[in-house]
Amino acid sequence: MIRPFGINEAFFIISAIQWTVLLSLTAFAGGALGGFAIALMRTSPIPALRRIASGFIQVFQGTPLLMQLFLVFFGASAMGWKLNPWVAAAIGLTLHASAFLGEIWRGSIETVPRGQWEAAHALGLRYREKIRDVILPQAIKLSLAPTVGFLVQLIKGTSLAAIIGFTELTRAGQIVNNATFQPFLVFGLVGALYFALCWPLSMLSAHLERRLTRASR
Amino acid sequence: MGFQFRFEPVLAAWPELLEGAWLTIQLSLAAMAIGLVVAVLCALAKTSGPKPVRVVVDFYIEIVRNTPFLVQIFFIYFGLPALGLRLSPGNAALLALVFNVGAYAAEIIRSGIEAVPRGQIEAGIALGLKPLSIFRHIVLKPALRATFPALTSQFTLLMLSTSVLSAISADELTSMANNIQSRTFSSFEVYLVVTVIYFAIYMLFSAMFALINRRAFSYPSK
């Protein structure tokens, strides 16, 4: 039975945006926490912590996101836990985001001039105070543009949750396409909706980057 | 313990995995080579093309960078036949990869081209070089050299994203893994082995890029 592509089908696809947004925000929030920990470990004075963090980053940057989602999804069921696709996707994307944000923020932390660390040290600040009051305020400014840029990557990455069966925007498109056989229209609409989510963020990221290069001149 | 790992059926399927890995490598290399040509042309069009061409290239780049690769694949594989262009999974896969990486690489190369000092080009003109030689030796080579790290990390992402092509059964590594898992039911084991293979390909590509960097771009810069 082929259904025509009507207002209900379009509405079904459009309302699936909420799941894409929710998954993106969940992974971004979790990834921000994890990424912060990874960035601190990666720049820590303790060599063992640095090695663990850089191994974590390398594994997640050197393997496909789809495999990371599969391993969480099938790994849990091999252990006898039945994760639903939403939880599996959220965990997988959170780990993925932790590694990438950790690497981005490591870069920002290391760009803060060495002398700032030394000055903070000379003032007798503890590690906590050094990070909170001296390093982070400067590193955050540097990290804004690439962080927003990564958020765009992450939103696009949530589309892979469709492959493990979570009904977000892309999966909603697949479902409608299977019923209506209007791939051009359906995936055109799905693409346009992602564009509406991502493009303003890309513009923001580019704007932040321009402002930073201007400020540094 | 409620679980037991069974790697034997996965390892028994090694010829399939090898074939899939080889196709993943071939697809990645082909897409890099063709994508690089597309990217250089787009970057050239964006930096010195006429206005209408710049607008079209901009539109292409923004579309690609702000939509997921998976949706691009579905659009090309399922959507284009509606316009009368029917592609095999393999051809659709290569087209999708080139379409995708071309846009990302174009932006990277454009930034490299724009960083070439005006005076160098003027020096080239003063020496009587032809426009094509000026572009090749004075603009493109330093631009590629300056952007090589960004470009190769984009190419690495491209290689990793080939696994998404399994959504249209392109017979690359992840597709092969899907076949094996539906036959053996050792899902976790199959994907774990395949993830390790991807990581090995990642290391291989990193080594290859480092070699190219040393061979092609090690002339003194200042």
Interface residues (C-beta under 8 A of the other chain):
Chain A: V59 G62 T63 P64 L65 L66 M67 Q68 F70 L71 F74 G75 S77 A78 M79 G80 V152 K156 G157 T158 S159 L160 A162 I163 T170 G173 Q174 N177 Q182 P183 F184 F187 G188 V190 G191 Y194 F195 C198 W199 S202
Chain B: G2 F3 F5 E62 I63 R65 N66 T67 P68 F69 L70 V71 Q72 F74 F75 F78 G79 L80 P81 A82 L83 T156 L160 S161 T162 S163 V164 S166 A167 T174 S187 F188 E189 Y191 L192 V194 T195 Y198 F199 Y202 M203
